[in-house]
């Protein structure tokens, strides 16, 4: 059983979604990023989704774009990102870790080489948001040959045939986009649409649904669970909150883990 499947089963036994925070690797710098990840794990994260900073993150809204820009200005490279992940994997051998990366970075490295490095660093699954399902076959094949689970997006625009093709390629989980647009904007998730996507996914035995885009608080997480999600990803709301903290506050610890517990259990952020 994969690490992701294990946490989905554990969360289901507790009648909830798996909590999956998204963080940008290298933000605000490498040292503080590692501290932040550790505190997020202490705060109750069941799994992580981590992003590699990229110059043109077309699926992401202003918060994540800015975090990527700051990380790149700090000189954070994909190699540095893999080093951070390797450090986290050594400390947390059972924690599921997903990676969000844009296609140019994978092409630049070479598909097999990139996925091999991701596996060696300790990554379980990789999502490439700018590769549509129709173009995903070589990526999925390279991922699976390197023992990486390929994650694909299921969006409100997907047709039944798209979902069927997605199910044949996807492993680990299916990333359900709960509304149109980019991450972290003020537009709310549309859980009725997401529920329809979950129904289509189940009809073709696709991997478990994880909701993302527009989730901001515990109410959204509970709504996601009620609509059939096995996991919920919160990124922009968390990064926005971290941005308000000083470097000293992050280094001192506990503030972020406390903040994350409140994010998952009350509507504080």
C-alpha positions in Angstrom: 0.0 0.0 0.0 1.3 3.4 -1.0 2.0 6.1 1.6 -0.9 8.2 0.2 -3.4 5.3 0.3 -2.4 4.6 3.9 -3.2 8.1 5.1 -6.4 8.2 3.2 -7.6 5.1 4.9 -6.5 6.4 8.3 -8.3 9.7 7.8 -11.5 7.9 6.6 -11.5 5.9 9.8 -11.6 9.2 11.6 -14.4 10.5 9.4 -12.4 13.3 7.8 -10.2 14.2 4.9 -6.5 13.8 5.0 -4.9 17.3 5.6 -2.5 18.2 2.9 -0.8 21.6 3.2 0.9 23.1 0.1 4.2 24.9 0.5 6.6 26.5 -1.9 10.1 25.0 -1.6 12.8 27.5 -0.8 10.3 30.1 0.5 11.1 32.5 2.1 14.6 30.9 2.0 15.9 27.4 2.3 16.6 27.4 6.0 13.2 28.9 6.9 11.5 26.6 4.4 12.8 23.5 6.2 11.7 25.0 9.6 8.3 25.8 8.2 7.8 22.3 6.8 8.8 20.7 10.1 6.3 22.9 12.0 3.6 22.1 9.5 4.1 18.4 10.1 4.0 19.0 13.8 0.7 20.9 13.3 -1.0 17.7 12.0 -0.4 17.5 8.3 -1.2 14.0 7.0 0.8 14.6 3.8 2.6 17.4 2.0 2.3 18.9 -1.5 5.5 20.9 -2.3 6.1 23.2 -5.2 9.3 23.8 -7.2 9.6 27.5 -7.9 9.1 28.4 -11.6 9.0 31.6 -13.5 5.6 31.1 -15.1 3.3 29.2 -12.8 0.1 29.5 -14.9 -2.1 27.5 -12.5 -1.2 29.5 -9.5 -2.7 32.8 -8.1 -0.8 35.8 -6.8 0.2 34.4 -3.4 1.9 31.3 -4.7 3.4 33.2 -7.7 5.0 35.6 -5.3 6.3 32.8 -3.1 7.9 31.2 -6.2 9.4 34.5 -7.3 11.0 35.1 -3.8 12.4 31.6 -3.8 13.9 32.0 -7.3 15.4 35.3 -6.2 17.1 33.4 -3.4 18.7 31.1 -6.0 16.5 28.1 -5.2 17.0 25.5 -8.0 15.3 22.1 -8.6 18.4 20.5 -7.2 18.1 22.5 -4.0 14.5 21.5 -3.9 15.4 17.8 -4.1 17.9 18.3 -1.3 15.2 19.8 0.9 12.9 17.0 0.2 15.6 14.4 0.9 16.2 16.0 4.3 12.5 15.9 5.1 12.2 12.3 3.9 15.0 11.1 6.1 13.3 12.7 9.1 9.8 11.5 8.2 10.0 8.1 6.4 6.3 7.4 6.3 5.0 10.8 5.4 3.4 11.0 1.9 5.1 13.8 -0.2 3.7 15.0 -3.5 5.4 17.4 -5.8 3.9 20.1 -8.0 6.2 21.1 -10.9 5.7 22.7 -14.3 6.5 20.9 -17.5 9.4 23.0 -18.7 11.4 22.0 -15.6 10.7 18.3 -16.3 11.6 18.6 -20.0 14.8 20.5 -19.2 16.0 17.7 -17.0 14.7 14.9 -19.2 11.6 12.9 -18.1 13.3 9.8 -16.9 16.2 11.7 -15.2 13.7 14.1 -13.5 11.5 11.3 -12.1 14.5 9.3 -11.0 15.9 12.2 -9.1 12.4 12.8 -7.6 12.2 9.2 -6.4 15.7 9.3 -5.0 14.8 12.4 -3.1 11.8 10.7 -1.5 8.9 11.9 -3.6 5.8 9.7 -3.8 3.8 11.5 -6.5 4.2 14.3 -9.1 1.6 16.6 -10.5 2.4 18.7 -13.6 -0.6 21.2 -13.9 0.2 22.5 -17.3 0.2 19.1 -19.0 -3.4 18.2 -20.1 -4.6 14.6 -19.8 -4.4 14.2 -23.6 -0.6 14.9 -23.4 0.2 13.1 -20.2 1.0 9.6 -21.5 4.8 10.0 -21.8 5.0 11.8 -18.4 2.9 9.1 -16.7 5.0 6.3 -18.3 8.2 7.9 -17.2 6.9 8.5 -13.7 5.7 4.9 -13.2 9.0 3.5 -14.6 10.7 5.5 -11.9 8.3 4.3 -9.1 6.6 7.7 -8.9 2.8 8.0 -8.9 1.6 10.4 -11.6 -1.2 12.8 -10.4 -3.6 14.3 -12.9 -6.1 17.1 -12.7 -9.9 16.5 -12.9 -11.6 19.9 -13.6 -15.2 21.0 -14.0 -14.5 21.1 -17.8 -13.7 17.3 -18.0 -15.9 15.1 -20.0 -16.6 11.5 -19.1 -14.1 10.3 -21.8 -11.5 12.6 -20.2 -12.1 11.1 -16.8 -11.8 7.6 -18.2 -8.4 8.4 -19.8 -7.3 10.1 -16.6 -8.2 7.0 -14.6 -6.0 4.9 -16.8 -2.9 7.0 -16.2 -3.3 8.4 -12.7 -2.1 6.8 -9.5 -2.0 7.8 -5.8 -4.8 10.3 -6.0 -6.7 12.5 -8.4 -6.4 16.2 -7.9 -10.0 17.6 -8.2 -10.1 21.3 -9.1 -13.1 22.6 -7.3 -13.6 25.7 -9.5 -12.3 27.4 -12.6 -9.4 29.8 -12.4 -6.1 29.8 -10.6 -5.2 29.0 -7.0 -5.7 31.4 -4.1 -8.1 33.9 -5.6 -11.2 35.1 -3.9 -13.5 32.9 -5.9 -15.0 30.2 -3.8 -14.9 26.5 -4.4 -18.0 25.0 -6.1 -18.6 21.8 -4.1 -21.6 20.8 -6.1 -19.5 20.6 -9.3 -16.7 18.8 -7.4 -19.2 16.2 -6.2 -20.1 15.5 -9.8 -16.5 15.0 -10.6 -16.1 12.6 -7.7 -19.1 10.6 -9.0 -17.5 10.3 -12.5 -14.1 9.3 -10.9 -15.7 6.5 -8.9 -17.6 5.2 -11.9 -14.2 4.4 -13.6 -12.3 3.4 -10.4 -10.0 6.4 -10.5 -7.6 7.0 -7.6 -9.1 8.8 -4.5 -10.2 12.4 -5.0 -8.2 15.2 -3.3 -9.8 18.7 -3.5 -7.8 21.8 -4.2 -8.1 25.4 -5.5 -10.1 27.8 -3.3 -10.1 25.9 0.0 -9.3 28.3 2.8 -10.4 26.9 6.2 -11.9 24.1 8.2 -15.4 24.7 6.8 -14.1 24.1 3.3 -12.3 21.0 4.4 -15.4 19.6 6.0 -17.4 20.5 2.8 -14.8 18.7 0.7 -15.2 15.6 2.9 -19.0 15.7 2.6 -18.7 15.8 -1.2 -16.5 12.7 -1.3 -13.0 14.0 -1.0 -10.3 11.7 0.6 -8.0 14.7 1.1 -8.0 18.5 1.0 -5.1 20.8 -0.1 -4.8 24.3 1.4 -1.9 26.4 0.0 -2.5 30.1 -0.5 -4.3 30.6 2.8 -1.4 29.0 4.6 1.3 30.8 2.7 -0.6 34.1 3.2 -0.5 33.5 7.0 3.2 32.5 6.9 4.0 35.7 5.0 2.8 37.7 7.9 5.4 36.1 10.3 8.9 37.5 10.9 11.9 35.2 10.3 12.5 35.1 14.1 8.9 34.0 14.7 9.3 31.2 12.2 12.7 30.1 13.6 11.3 30.1 17.1 8.9 27.4 16.1 5.4 26.4 17.4 3.6 29.5 15.9 3.2 27.7 12.5 2.2 24.4 14.0 -0.4 26.1 16.2 -1.6 28.1 13.2 -2.0 24.9 11.2 -4.0 23.2 13.9 -6.4 26.2 14.0 -6.6 26.1 10.2 -7.7 22.5 10.2 -10.0 22.7 13.3 -11.5 26.3 13.4 -12.1 29.1 10.9 -9.3 31.3 12.2 -7.4 32.0 9.0 
